[in-house]
Amino acid sequence: MNVNSSRKTGNYTFILIMVLFLISFFDESEISWLSFAALFSTLLIPLIMVLSFVAHNRRFNKDDKTIALFFAIFMIIQFMGIRWNDLYTSITPIYRSFSVLIVVLYFRDFILTKKIVRAFLCLSALTVVLGFATIFTPARENINLLFGNYNTVGVLYFTLTVLNMLVYFKTYKFSALLLSFLNVAIILISNTRTALLLLIITSVLFILSKLISGKIIKPKVFFPLALILLCVFVYLYYNIKDLPFYEFLNEISQKLFKKNFDSGRPELWKITVQTVGAQWLTGMGTGIDLEFFYSTMKTPHSVFFDIYLQNGLLGVISYLLCIFVTLKKKGKWESSNLAIFIMIVSFIFIFYNSVGIVFTKARSGIGLLQWAIIALMYVCKKNESIKRSVAYDKSYSRNLQCQRIR
């Protein structure tokens, strides 16, 4: 297969994957057949990527294999926790972990072309149209007809905002910037606090990064500091009602959003810890949720507490190592708007999943998309060749960041 035909095939494959992602966004839809199509699309995404690996004779380098090893360890821990009396719900999280691994490996080698940019902007524009078309037509209170809960709407359009900004920093196309603003408008209309908070934190961090020398803001400094602050936040949030300023924050939240500041998450986390009890090392079993113990509760609303419930401290540590090694293997750092933005949003998605459950949600295409962004490599030189053997073109410059597209 020659270079041009391989590149063309790769473009068509990626466009198909984007279409599947778009369909996967409807997993909580009030329309039953659309929800089923979303489930089917989520199942297909990793399989299409695997077929792409085979078709292009993809070779995996040392960093790819290291990432695969840590995900394999996590999946082994999940397999050890299988509940044989409920095999389907036990296997589902394992397939989700496999899907995440394939998505990470696929996007680590992602090449952005003009055709892909055009296709992405078209699909992004379609999601904006769908967002505005349905945001004012809830099927039930706080439920969007196509996308489900408004919190899901918020995180979906925040993730799409990030993607459009990535394209903008890469191509400087005004259409990408305009779509970002329209996505933000949908978030404001949906009035989702979490998405608004993510937008504010992302903007503040990006502005601060521009005020501070690029030589200081580096991943090896940023991520350890940010993750330490995240641990402090989780600890404080866990004990939020015992803090003296809780009533003040709650009063502000009620005025702005007519909701409590904590949304009950700390209570769910404490119930999760109490439920696990003496099984703190291995958890209560892969695929289990709080509903098994409490009929009025579904999940802890935190990826890490959800993993703790299922696979204990062993599972949490191994999952954190999967995240750590993915962040560590993002390639050579060269300070630029694009690289800094990728670094910041990688942390933001981890932060969100400490108070949300998208990374591990079996049917969530949004979670896979967030992992895809985390997997993107940093800036590399324009003519730098990738250090892997690729049958169709060994000289391809690696990844979305390697060359500006105009």
N, C-alpha and C positions, 0 to 999 in steps of 0.2 A: 504494500500500500504506500503510495507516494505522499509527500508532505502535504500538498494541497488537498488531496482527497481526505487525508486523515484529519486535517484541520476542519474541513467542511463537515465531516462526520461528527467530530467533537462539538462543533457549533450546534448541529441539529440535536445531538444527545442532550446537551445542556439546556436547550430551549424546551425539550420534552420534560426535563427535570423541573424547570421553572413552572411549566404548566401544571405538573403534578403537585408542586408546592402550593400553587394558587388554589387548586381544588382542595388540598389538605386543610386550608384555612377554615373550611366549613364544617369541621368535625363536631361543633356544638350547635349546628343549624337546627332550627325548628322544622325544617323540611327533611323528612326522613330519608328520602332517596339521595339527597345531597349530602347528608351526614354519612351515609353508607359509602358514597363515592369518595368522600374525604378519607375514610378509613382505608379503603382500597388503595388510594393514592399514597398514603403514608407507608403502607406495606410495600408498594412498588418502588419507591424512591431508592432505597439501598440496593435493591435487586438490579435496577437499571444501571446504577453506578458500578456494581460488580461486573455486569456484562460489558460495560465500557472498559474496565480494567483488562478484561480478557481480550476484547476486540483490539485494543491498542497495545497489547503485550506489556502492560504496566509493570515496571520494576520498582521495588520498594527499597529505599535507602536505609541507612542505619537509624536515622531519626524516626522514620515511619515505623520501623520494626520495634523501636523502643516504646512508642506510643501504643502499638498493637499489643505489646507484652503486658503493659499495665492495664489496658482494657480487658485483656484475657484473664488477668488475675481477678479483676472485679467480677467478671462473668462467672468465673469458677466459684467465687464466694456466693454469688446469686444461685448458682446451680446447687451448691451445698445446702441452701436454704429452701429448696423446692418442697412444696407441700403436695405430696403425691395424691392426696384426696381432692385436690383442687388444681389439677395439672395445667389447665388452660390459663388461669390467672397467674400461675407461677412462671410459665414459659414466656408470657407476654413481656414482662420487664427485661428478660434476658434478650429477647429479640430487639427490644428498644435499645439496649446497650450495644448490640451488634450493629444496629442502624446508625447509632451515633458514631461508632468507630469507622464505619464505611464513609459516612459524610465527612468526618475529619480528614481521612486519607484522601478523599476525592478533592476537597477544597484546598488542601495543602499544595496541590499541583495545578490549581486553577489558572487558566489563561483567559484574560478578558480581551475579546475581539470587538470590532465595530458592530458586527452582526448581533453579538450577544448583548451589547449595550442597547442597541435599538429594540431588540426583543424585550429586554428587561424593562425599559422605559414604557413600552406599550402595555405590558402586563401590569406594571406599577400604576399606570394611568387607569387601567380597568379596575383595580382594587380601590382607587380613589372614587371612581364613579359609583361602584357598589357600596362603598362606605357612606357616601352622601345620600344615595338612593334608599338605604335601609336604616340609617341612623334615626330617622324621624318616624319609623314604622315598627315599633316594638310589638312583638307578638304577645308578650306579657310584661309586667312591670320589670324594668331593669334588664330586659332581654332583647337583643337585636335579632331580627328575623333570620339573617344569614349566618352571623358569627357567634350567636349565643350571648353569654353574659357580657356586660359592658366592660368588665375587667379584662376579658379576653380581647375585646375590641381595642382597648387601650394598649395592651402589650403587643398586639398585632401591628397596629399602626405606628407604634414606637419603633418596632423592629424594621418596618418598611421605611421609616424616616431615616434610620441608620443606614440602610442599604442605599437609599437615594443619595445621602450625603457622601457615602463612600464613592459612588459613581461620580458625584460632583467633584470631589477632591481629585479624582483620577482624570476626569475629562473636561471639567469646568463647563459642562453643558448647563445652560440656564434651565432647561426643562427638568433636570434632576433636582435642582434647587427649588423650583416651583412646586414639584410634587412633594418635596419634603415639607414645605409650608402648608400644603393642603392636608397632608397627613396629620400635622400638628393641629390644624383646625378641627379635624375629626376627633382627635383626642380631647380637645377643649370642649367640644359639643357633648361627647360621651361622658365628660366629667369624671374621669377615672383618676383617682389620687395617685396611684402607684406610677402610672405612665407619666403624669405631670411631674412627679418627684424625680423620675428617671431623666426626663428632659432637662430639668433644672440642674441636677447633679452633673450630667454630661456637659452642659453648657459651661458651668462654673469650672469644672476640671479642665476643659479645653481652653478657656480664657486664661486660667492660671498658667497652663502649660506654655501659652504664648508670651506671658509676662516673665516667665523664668527661662533661663538659658536652656537651649536644647541639650547641652552637654550634661546638665543636671538631671533633666527628666529623661530617664532611661528605664527600660523594663526591669532591669536588675535592682533598681531603686524603687520604682513606682509600685510594682506588684507586691513585694514584701510589705511595704508600708501600707498599701491599700488593703491588703488581706488582714493585716494586724488590726487596722481600724474596723474592718468588717467584723472580726471576732468580737471586738469591744462593743460594736453596735448590737450584735446578736445577744450578747450577755445583758446589755442594758435594756433591750427590747423585751427579753425574756422576763425581766424584773421591772418592767415599765410602771406597773401600778404601785410599786413600792417607792418610786422616785418622787421627790417633792414637786417637780414641775409637770407631773402627769395631768393634773386638772387643768392647768393652763393650756397645754397642747391639745387636750381633748375639747376644750371650749372653742379654740380656734378651728379645729376640724369640724365641729358641729356647725359653726357659723358658715364655713366655706362649702362643706360637702354634705352636711346633715348626717354625718356618720361619726362613730367613735374613732379616736386616733389609732387605736391598736387593732380594730376590727376583729377582736377575739383571738388573734393568732397566738399571743403569749399563753393564753389558757389552753389552746390546742397543743402547744409544744409541751406544756407541763403535763397534760393528760397523756401525751405520747410517751414521755419519760416514765411516768407512773405505770403505764401499760406494759412497757418493756420490762421494767423492774429488774429482776435477777438475770434476765436474758440479755443484759446490756452488751455482751461481747458479740453474740451472733444474731440477735433480734428474734422476731416472732415468726419469720418465714417469708420467703420471696413472694411478692404479689399481694400480701395481706394489707388491708387498710383499716382505719379506725372504725369504719362501719361494721366490721366484724365484731367489735367489742361494744360499740355505742351506735345505736341505730340512727341517731340524729347527726352523726359526724361522718365525714367522708375521708378527708385527708388532713394532715397537720398544716397544710399551706406553707410548706417549706421543703424543698428538695432534700436537704440534709437531714431534717427530722423524719421525713418519709423514709429515707434510706436507713436511718437509725431504727425506725420501727420494724422494717423488713429484715435488715441484715446486720443490725447492731453497730457497735463502734468499729468492728472489723470492716464492715461495708463502707462506713463513712470515710475512714482513713484511706481505703483503696480508691474510692471515688474521687476524693480530694487529690490523690496522687495522679489520677487520670487527667484532672484539670491542670495540675501543676506541670506535668510533663508536656501537655499540649501547649501551654503557654511558653514553656522553656524552649521548645523546638520550633519557634516561629521564625527562625532564620536570622540573618545579619541585620542589625539595627542601624538605620540611617535616618536621622531626624528629619521629618517633613510633616506637613499637615496631615497627610494620609496616614502615615505610620503612627503619629501621635493619636489620631482619632481611632484607629484600630486598637491601639493599646488601651485607650480609655473605655471604649464600648465593650471590650473583652471583660474588663472588670465590672462594668455596669450590669452585664448579663449575669455574672456570678452573683453580684449583689442582689439583683432582682430575684434570683432563684433561692436566695436565702430566706425570702419572705413570700415566695411563690412556688409553683410546682409545674414548670414548663419543660425543663430539661428532661425529666424522667416520665412525663405524662405520655402514655403509650400512643395516643392518637394525635399528638400535637406536632404538626408540621412546623409551627412557630419555633418550638424547642430545637428541632433539627436545624432550622435556619440560624438560630442563635449560635449553635455549636459550629455551624459553617463559618460564621464570622469570626469566632474565636480561633478557628483553625487557619485563617488567612495569614500568609507570611508577611513579614515586614518588607520595607523597600529594599530592592536589590539593584545593582548597577544595570544600566540599559542593556549592555552586551554580555552580562554574566550568564554563562550556561549552567543549566541545572546539573547537579552531580548525581545523576542516575542514568541508567541505560534505558532509553525509550526507543522502541523499535521504529516509530514513525518519524522522529526528528530529535536527534541527540543534542541539537544546538538551540532548542527552544529556550527562550528566556522564561524564567519561572514566574508564574503567578500573576495575580491581578495588579501588583504594584510595579512590575518590571519596566513598563513602557507606557508613556502617556498616549492616550488615544484622542485624536481630535476629529 
